[in-house]
Amino acid sequence: MAKKLPASIPRIALTPSEAAAAIGVGPDFFDANVAPELRLIRRGRKRLVPVSELERWTAEKAEPVFGRRT
C-alpha cells in the first residue's frame, strides 16, 4: 500500500479527477475538452496532470473582459 505524503508537501501533479475539480469542471468534461490540450504524465495506467499545465491552459483560455468599469 502506498504511503500518503504529509499535507505540507506541495503537489506538482494531480490525478485527472483532482485536476478537473481544481478548474471547476466535471471529470467527463475534463476528459473530453481539457485533457486533449494538456501534456500529461503517463506511466502504465496512471495519468497525472502537472499543475503547471493546468496553469498554462487556464491562462491561454482566459478571455479579456471588455467594457468593464473599475
LINJOBEL-V442976 format. One record per run of one state. SS is the DSSP state (hx for helix, st for strand, lp for the rest). FROM is the first residue (numbers start at 0). TO is the last residue. Records with the same first field share a line. If there is no record, write none. Layout:
# LINJOBEL-V442976
SS->FROM-TO / FROM-TO
This chain:
# LINJOBEL-V442976
lp->0-11 / 14-14 / 22-25 / 37-38 / 43-44 / 61-69
st->12-13 / 39-42 / 45-49
hx->15-21 / 26-36 / 50-60
